[in-house]
């Protein structure tokens, strides 16, 4: 199974009571990923979730103040971001102007080699190789077919630390400070401290 990215509709299924009852497979898939694995959420989905959840909460609880509703919504976002990682929208996205949101989510998923768990029929029809329904996902994890176990799963390790790695890479690329810059000096200093050596020198070819 590839990495998994949750579509906006799955997040709303989980955090809306009436939808929880209507779409139990979404809930089971969400809970499985929280307890047994990790998944991604597209950066493009977070503000859409905030907007939609705000409106839904305001309608359900009309007596709440705007500040109270915002607090509830932001608490929910903080919760699911404590479970799942953010997959950013890459700059090389092919924007589909018929559905810009879907094309952003798919681009985020492709960037982290993930399948999107979704109930969006139009998305599934347009991107069949990049999407999977909650029920299909549950069938996959419950399958008795033996799975190949990699000797070393470097991709899994990478994705667990992806945000930290991305941050460092982006800083270097954006500063274009590739040679003898601050990052090189920081690496050398860290190597000195880690090894206990008096000096550490980073070489271009080791």
C-alpha positions in Angstrom: 0.0 0.0 0.0 1.3 3.4 -0.9 1.2 6.4 1.5 -2.2 7.7 2.2 -3.5 11.3 1.9 -7.0 12.1 3.3 -9.3 14.1 1.2 -11.3 17.0 2.7 -14.6 15.0 2.7 -13.0 12.3 4.9 -11.9 15.0 7.4 -15.4 16.4 7.5 -17.0 12.9 7.8 -14.9 12.4 10.9 -15.7 15.7 12.6 -19.4 16.1 11.7 -21.7 13.9 13.8 -24.4 13.4 11.2 -21.7 12.4 8.6 -20.1 10.0 11.1 -23.3 8.0 11.2 -23.7 8.1 7.4 -20.1 7.2 6.4 -18.8 4.8 9.0 -16.0 3.5 6.6 -14.5 7.0 6.6 -14.3 6.9 10.4 -12.8 3.4 10.5 -10.2 4.4 7.9 -9.3 7.6 9.8 -9.0 5.7 13.1 -6.9 2.9 11.6 -4.4 5.5 10.3 -4.2 7.3 13.6 -3.6 4.0 15.5 -1.5 2.0 13.1 0.2 4.2 10.6 0.5 7.8 9.5 -1.1 9.7 6.6 -1.0 13.1 4.9 -3.3 16.0 4.6 -2.9 18.4 1.6 -1.9 21.9 2.7 -4.6 23.1 0.3 -7.3 21.4 2.3 -6.7 23.0 5.6 -8.1 26.5 4.9 -11.1 24.9 3.1 -11.7 22.7 6.1 -11.5 25.8 8.4 -14.1 27.6 6.3 -16.5 24.7 6.0 -16.2 23.6 9.6 -16.7 27.2 10.8 -20.0 27.5 8.8 -21.2 24.1 9.9 -20.4 24.7 13.6 -22.0 28.2 13.5 -25.3 26.7 12.1 -25.3 23.8 14.6 -24.6 26.1 17.6 -26.0 29.5 16.8 -25.6 30.8 20.4 -21.8 30.5 20.2 -19.8 33.6 19.6 -17.5 33.9 16.6 -14.5 33.6 18.9 -15.9 30.4 20.4 -16.6 28.9 17.0 -13.1 29.8 15.8 -11.6 28.2 18.9 -13.5 25.0 18.3 -12.5 24.8 14.7 -8.8 25.6 15.3 -8.8 22.9 18.1 -10.0 20.4 15.6 -7.4 21.3 13.0 -4.6 21.1 15.7 -5.9 17.7 16.6 -5.8 16.1 13.1 -2.5 17.8 12.4 -1.1 16.1 15.5 -2.0 12.8 13.8 -1.2 13.5 10.1 1.5 15.2 8.2 1.1 18.1 5.8 1.8 17.5 2.1 2.6 20.8 0.5 1.2 21.8 -2.9 4.3 21.6 -5.2 5.1 24.5 -7.5 5.1 22.3 -10.5 1.4 21.5 -10.2 -0.7 21.1 -13.4 -3.7 23.2 -12.4 -7.1 21.8 -13.6 -9.2 24.9 -13.9 -12.4 22.8 -13.9 -11.6 21.8 -10.3 -8.6 23.6 -8.9 -9.0 22.1 -5.4 -8.9 18.6 -6.6 -5.8 19.2 -8.8 -4.0 20.7 -5.7 -4.9 17.6 -3.6 -3.8 15.2 -6.3 -0.5 17.1 -6.8 0.2 17.0 -3.1 -0.5 13.2 -3.1 1.7 12.6 -6.1 4.5 14.5 -4.5 4.6 12.1 -1.5 3.6 9.0 -3.6 0.3 8.7 -1.8 -3.2 7.5 -2.8 -6.1 9.8 -1.8 -8.8 8.3 0.3 -11.9 10.0 -0.9 -15.6 9.7 -1.5 -15.5 12.3 -4.3 -16.8 10.4 -7.4 -15.6 13.1 -9.8 -12.1 13.0 -8.4 -12.1 9.2 -8.5 -13.3 9.2 -12.1 -10.7 11.8 -13.2 -7.8 10.3 -11.2 -8.5 6.6 -10.8 -4.8 5.7 -10.3 -4.4 8.2 -7.5 -7.6 7.6 -5.5 -9.1 4.9 -3.3 -12.4 4.8 -1.4 -12.5 4.3 2.4 -14.1 0.8 1.9 -11.4 -0.2 -0.6 -8.7 1.0 1.8 -10.2 -1.1 4.6 -10.4 -4.2 2.4 -6.7 -3.7 1.6 -5.6 -3.6 5.2 -7.8 -6.5 6.1 -6.6 -8.6 3.2 -4.9 -11.9 4.1 -2.6 -11.7 1.1 1.0 -11.8 2.3 2.8 -8.5 1.8 6.4 -7.9 0.9 8.4 -6.6 3.8 11.3 -4.4 2.8 14.7 -5.0 4.4 14.9 -1.2 4.9 12.0 1.1 4.2 13.9 4.3 3.6 10.8 6.0 2.2 8.9 5.4 5.4 11.8 6.8 7.4 12.0 9.8 5.1 8.3 10.7 5.3 8.4 10.5 9.1 10.9 13.4 9.1 9.8 15.0 5.9 8.8 18.4 7.3 12.2 18.9 9.0 14.1 17.8 5.9 11.9 20.0 3.7 12.5 23.0 5.8 16.3 22.6 5.7 16.3 21.9 1.9 14.0 24.9 1.2 16.2 27.3 3.1 19.3 26.2 1.2 17.6 26.3 -2.2 16.0 29.7 -1.5 19.2 31.2 -0.3 21.3 29.5 -3.1 24.1 29.4 -0.5 25.4 26.0 -1.5 29.2 26.3 -0.9 30.9 27.4 2.3 27.6 28.8 3.6 26.1 28.7 7.1 24.5 25.3 6.6 28.0 23.8 5.9 29.4 25.4 9.0 26.5 24.1 11.1 27.0 20.6 9.8 30.7 20.7 10.6 29.9 22.0 14.1 27.3 19.3 14.7 29.7 16.6 13.5 32.4 17.9 15.9 30.0 17.7 18.8 28.6 14.3 17.8 32.0 12.6 17.2 34.0 14.5 19.8 36.5 15.4 17.1 38.5 18.6 17.3 37.7 19.4 13.7 35.2 18.3 11.1 35.5 19.3 7.5 32.7 18.7 4.9 34.1 17.7 1.5 32.2 17.7 -1.8 33.0 14.1 -2.5 33.5 12.8 1.1 
